[in-house]
Amino acid sequence: MRALYCGLAATMLLVAGVGLAQEGEGEEQETRQVSGINAKTYEKFAKAQELAEAENYQGAINILNEIKNGKKKPSPAEMAQLYNFYGFIYYSQDRYTDAIKAYETVLQQPELDEGTKTNTLYTIAQLYFSMENWQQAINKLNEWLKIATNPAPEPYILIGTAYYQLEQYNRMIQPVEKAMSIARERGKPIKEQWWLLLRVAYYEGNNLSKVADILEVLVVNWPKKEYWTMLSAMYSELNKERQQLSAYASAYDQGMLVKSSEVVQMSQLYMQADAPFKAAKVLDKGITDGIVDKTAENYRLLSQAWQMAAEYDKAITPLKKAAAISNQGELDVRLANSYLNLGRHDECVSAARDGIRKGGLKRRDTAYELLGTCLYEKSQYEDAKNAFRQAAKDKRAEKRALNWVKFISSEQQRLEQLNKSIRELEQARSQPRDAA
């Protein structure tokens, strides 16, 4: 609105710029009309301007009313300046509707010069814009463009902005792109806000490829976090996974990702790209730096990343932390499985029992099978068989679990027979040999 105020002030000062031609020093000065305004009217305009500058708007209006209602009818030029002045004063009082009526009256004056006509039309358009009467602003700007000479980019941006406010997104594209074209022709910079308007228009039109193109421009010229993350999201929508990761990683490398969810997203993208070691490093650093929330889910994700990276020992610590936080047994069972893979059977048994005790398991039979396996490895056969019998209560695991029970029983028998044979052999060796 500062630009509009300055434009209106300049309009008002046109009045003060009207001079009086004077002849011959020492001779009777003859006053004549300049630009169609006589000396007395000029003096009244000058007085009204002084009052307006002192914010005595009513005083200024009173003088203007004297000019309008005087015995001598104002000339067309005087009427144009008169209503220009009214318009400025009304605008200064935030009386936008009255200001528009005044400027419309200016346009109705005969023999109005092109400069005044174009300036007044543009002023009316700006006033409608200030009043958020978007359609009228568009109408007046289009009317102005028909008579304007070599218009700048800004009027087209105003039109695009008005269409945005009207949610007529498809109509935004032409004026905004026209503004950009003019700027390029004149060697002027294209403003960030113009690109944002165009991005909205193409996004609402579901032209995601164009949106991505615009975001590529934005990240080069205004490398903000929101543009990098939006670009990554657009690449995702376009199934460009490599570019999606690259854009998000650019934001991460620049230190822009400072929220827990953002760092977790970075880690997940690395995992999706089969780069689990990078995923684990990112997430581990985020937790260590206090950025990533120390939740069971985030610890579980870190453990998963280390496992996918074949760093099995490193996967244990975060999984233990995740299991300790969770009140459900699922993570304890996963921890038990990790211990089994590492041959740490004592810890496997403890974790499996914790999981069963906590409950909330998707498959209790699987937990009991895991417990039974670890107990078997510890040679605790009766406890192992009991665990497999519990697993066998689920039809999905019944056959496999009972086969384990049979196998352990046969193994017990084999070991018993072996031990018996060893005992007999030891007894035989302990007996003295008969003399020859």
Phi, psi and omega in degrees: 000341179297320179297319179296317180300315181297321178297318179292321179298320178296322177299316180297322184288348172302328179297313182292337182282353179283121184259171176245126179282132180234145183243150168045112176293133180089348177264164177295123183285128180258121178273133176227165183283135173238127184056029174080011180240123181276173188296316182295318179295321178301316181298322178292320176300316182297320178294317179299323179295319178301317179294321180295318180295333176273008180062025172267072188292323181294321176299318178297317180297322179300319179293318178298322177297324177298319179295315183294321187258012181293170181297322179270123181294130180299146176289165177306320179294320178293322178296320180298314180292324180301311183281336169300316181294315176305312182302316180297315182295318179296320177298318181298336179262010182062026176265072190294321180297316178295323179297317180297317179300320179296315181291327175297324177294324175303316182294339182277353183285139180289155176056034179287130181290155186298323180298314179295321181297312182294318179298319182291318178300316181294322178297317179297318179300317179295323178294318176298323177298317179296329180276359181063027172268080193296317183294319178294324177299316178298314182301314182292322178294320177295323176296318179297319182297334181291336182243351182287147178256123176051059183296150178281175180293329191302319179301323178293324177294321176299319178297313179300320179295320178296319177296325176299315180296330178275358182061029174261071192295326181294335180275352180287328193298310185300309181295323181292317179293328175296317178301317180295320179297317178297317180299318179296317180300326183266002181069027180263152179289145174271126187282151180304317183298329179294317177297323180294321176299315181293323178299316178299316183299314182287326179295315180295334175273006177062027175265078188291332178297318177293321178300316179298318179301317181294318179296328176297323176292317183297318183290335177283316186268330179223075188289075179264155180305313185298327181287320178297315182290323176296319179298318177300317179296321178295318177299324177297315179298329181270008180060033176257079189294322181296315179292326177302311179296317183297317181294316181292323179294327177298317178296319180295314182296333179273005178074024183273338183270104187238006178255152180304312182298327181290317179292321176299319178298320178299315179297316180296322178295321177296321179295319178296332180269015180060040175236063186295330180295316177296321179300316181293319181296318180297313183290320179297318178295319180299319178291316180297321181281356179080014179275313183276132179298138181273070180258163178300321182294319181290321175295321178298318179296320178296316178299317179299319180296316178297321179297316179296332178274006180064027175257073191293322179296320180292336182288339186291310186303309180295329179289324175298318179294320179296316181295323180294327181283322187285142175263008174252153187273356187300318181290328176296320179295319177297321178296318178301319180295322178295319177298321179299316181297332180267001180073020180262078194286327178299313180291329177298313180298315182298316181293319180297317179295322176299319180296317179294320180295317180293322180080195183071028184271144175290320180225097177297326181300320179295320178298317179292324177297318179297315178300315180299320180297315181292323177295321177299316180296335177272003179065025175265076195291318182294317176297322179297315180297321178298320179296317180291328177294323175296320178296325183292347178292342175266124184304329182292336183245358189305306185299312182296318182292319179292329175295324176295319179299315179296317181298315181294321178298315179295324178294322177297318179296318180297316180293323178297316179296319179296316180296323179297316180297321180294319180296317180297320180294320180293322177297318181296321180289332181282342181280140180291145179283145176296143179295144180292000000 
